[in-house]
């Protein structure tokens, strides 16, 4: 496979991954029913950890950044 095509494919794959992450974060909401605080904290904490990973690695792609 052509190196340029592989590079472009990698860029779009990373973009789709980050776009999906952002969509999942936007869709996150607390329903009016009662949640266990620990469960809610774990969900929020995992989103924050993923965001921090993306930021620390400069989104792992200079073109997506």
N, C-alpha and C positions, 0 to 999 in steps of 0.2 A: 504494500500500500504506500502511496506517495506520502512523504514526511509532512508536507504542508497540509494534506487532508487529515492526517492523524492529529496534527496540532490543532486544527480547527475543530475537529470532533471532540478533542479533550476540552477545549475552551467551552463549547456548548454543553458538554456533560457537566462541567463544574457550575456553569451558569444555571442549568436546570436544577442541580442539587441545592444551590443556595436559594433560588427562587422558590423551590418547594419548602425549604426551611422557613423562609419569610412568610409564605402562605399559611403554614402550620401555626406560626406564632400569631398571625393576625386572626386566625380562626379560634384561638384559645380564648375561652371565656369561662366564667364561673356560673354554673347554672344556679337557679334559685333554690334548688334542693340542697340539703346539707351534705357536705363532703367531709371526709376525715381530713383534718388539717395536715397530717403527715403525707397523705396521698397527694394533696394539692401542692404542698411544698416540693415534693419530689418531681412533679411535673414541671413546675416553674424552674426549679433548680436545673433540671436537665436541659431546658431551653436556654437558660443563661450560660451553662457550661458549653453548649454547642456554639452559641454566639461568640463566646470568648475564644474558643478554638479557632473559629473562622478569622477573628480579628488578629489573633497571635500569629497565624500562619499567612497573613495577608491574602486571605481567601484562596490560597494555594494556586493562584493563577493570576499572572500580572495583567492579563487582558480583562478578566472579570472584575478585578479590583478597581 
